[in-house]
Amino acid sequence: MKLGAYVIMLLTMMIVLEFVGVPTGLSTTLESFGITINQNTSELINADIESSSIWANLFLEGSGILIVVLAGTAVIGLFARGYDTSLVVLPFVITIATLFGGTFWAVIKYTQSFNETWMTATIATLFVAIGAGFIWSCIDYFAGR
């Protein structure tokens, strides 16, 4: 599969696991976007993006709009000058890989709490296979440039 498909698949998997109540490494990231989930009932408590810290940093601070405009100009400049577009994609891939690693570790610890080794082994096998496919797609994407 292509790298974009893996990024969307991993992000969706992490969000779904967080919404169904499996503790993952994504809860702090969701909270910075103003999304709060009850860990006991998996109920959405709050989803106010406009009062989140990300929104405040981008739009409410004195230099927030300036940062967005400068970042947009830099990205357009990268595309217009013919630079390698993988420079723009790399931070997103690293972020998703880090979140996936945290999610993998959190889910393994969660399944170990059930004291069922078959469940831990099954989950670990699935995550390792998905992680290997993600690494392979990263190699294919960045080496093919």
C-alpha positions as MATLAB code, in Angstrom:
seq = 'MKLGAYVIMLLTMMIVLEFVGVPTGLSTTLESFGITINQNTSELINADIESSSIWANLFLEGSGILIVVLAGTAVIGLFARGYDTSLVVLPFVITIATLFGGTFWAVIKYTQSFNETWMTATIATLFVAIGAGFIWSCIDYFAGR';
ca = [
       0.000    0.000    0.000;
       1.012    3.592   -0.374;
       2.299    5.705    2.477;
      -0.778    7.940    2.507;
      -3.042    4.929    2.946;
      -0.980    3.691    5.901;
      -0.993    7.127    7.545;
      -4.791    7.368    7.282;
      -5.244    3.760    8.429;
      -2.991    4.159   11.477;
      -4.551    7.462   12.489;
      -8.069    6.053   12.153;
      -7.119    2.939   14.127;
      -5.668    5.025   16.957;
      -8.723    7.291   17.137;
     -11.148    4.346   17.113;
      -9.207    2.582   19.881;
      -9.283    5.777   21.932;
     -13.034    6.230   21.390;
     -13.879    2.660   22.445;
     -11.996    3.086   25.705;
      -8.674    1.383   25.074;
      -6.039    3.676   26.572;
      -3.658    4.815   23.867;
      -0.972    7.425   23.500;
      -3.391    9.639   21.587;
      -5.396   11.076   24.487;
      -2.997   13.968   25.167;
      -2.974   14.858   21.479;
      -6.769   14.830   21.347;
      -6.923   16.983   24.487;
      -4.667   19.594   22.864;
      -7.287   19.807   20.088;
     -10.048   20.281   22.683;
     -11.445   16.727   22.495;
     -11.957   15.049   25.874;
     -13.109   11.439   26.283;
     -14.187    9.742   29.510;
     -11.823    6.781   29.950;
     -14.366    4.758   31.942;
     -17.445    5.097   29.739;
     -15.775    6.040   26.408;
     -18.195    8.941   26.214;
     -17.257   12.115   24.393;
     -17.188   14.802   27.073;
     -16.034   17.848   25.162;
     -15.194   18.674   21.542;
     -14.569   22.412   21.546;
     -11.756   23.050   19.098;
     -12.054   26.832   19.304;
     -11.102   26.859   22.992;
      -8.220   24.397   22.550;
      -4.554   25.208   22.997;
      -3.821   24.501   19.311;
      -6.460   27.013   18.217;
      -5.127   29.591   20.661;
      -1.560   29.134   19.453;
      -2.519   29.439   15.804;
      -5.183   32.120   15.778;
      -5.579   33.926   19.111;
      -1.996   34.786   19.970;
      -0.493   37.932   18.511;
       1.751   36.049   16.110;
      -0.522   33.066   15.404;
      -1.794   34.214   12.023;
       1.711   35.337   11.101;
       3.055   31.840   11.780;
       0.307   30.259    9.649;
       0.974   32.673    6.787;
       4.743   32.141    6.955;
       4.356   28.347    7.098;
       1.982   28.431    4.130;
       4.393   30.613    2.195;
       7.254   28.243    3.001;
       5.286   25.215    1.802;
       4.268   26.986   -1.406;
       7.892   28.027   -1.875;
       9.031   24.423   -1.543;
       6.620   23.318   -4.251;
       7.284   26.278   -6.533;
      11.057   25.934   -6.479;
      11.086   22.242   -7.192;
      12.371   21.035   -3.830;
      11.699   17.503   -2.770;
       8.162   17.270   -1.372;
       9.223   14.582    1.078;
      10.570   17.400    3.271;
       6.973   18.443    3.870;
       5.677   14.885    4.378;
       8.432   13.726    6.766;
       7.231   15.523    9.945;
       3.747   14.057    9.546;
       5.155   10.557    9.044;
       7.389   10.880   12.112;
       4.462   12.117   14.209;
       2.194    9.254   13.126;
       4.998    6.711   13.707;
       5.599    8.055   17.219;
       1.891    8.007   18.067;
       1.597    4.478   16.651;
       4.515    3.303   18.798;
       2.868    4.791   21.905;
      -0.447    3.218   20.983;
       1.206   -0.166   20.395;
       2.851   -0.079   23.816;
      -0.324    1.120   25.574;
      -2.491   -1.582   23.963;
       0.050   -4.301   24.827;
       0.083   -3.149   28.462;
      -3.727   -3.060   28.432;
      -4.019   -6.619   27.104;
      -1.402   -7.864   29.569;
      -3.667   -6.706   32.386;
      -6.151   -9.440   31.383;
      -3.529  -12.160   32.076;
      -4.351  -13.872   28.786;
      -1.151  -14.494   26.860;
      -2.975  -15.523   23.695;
      -4.698  -12.136   23.548;
      -1.426  -10.249   24.000;
       0.265  -12.376   21.361;
      -2.577  -11.871   18.886;
      -2.627   -8.096   19.337;
       1.166   -7.917   19.160;
       1.158   -9.938   15.922;
      -1.406   -7.629   14.338;
       0.412   -4.473   15.406;
       3.816   -5.774   14.316;
       2.451   -6.721   10.897;
       0.833   -3.309   10.433;
       3.993   -1.592   11.680;
       6.169   -3.591    9.284;
       3.896   -2.618    6.399;
       4.123    1.024    7.465;
       7.925    0.857    7.587;
       7.997   -0.841    4.186;
       5.787    1.856    2.688;
       8.042    4.547    4.205;
      11.085    2.925    2.615;
       9.265    2.668   -0.692;
       8.132    6.313   -0.537;
      11.395    7.915    0.564;
      13.802    5.657   -1.350;
      11.796    6.037   -4.537;
      12.381    9.795   -4.610;
];
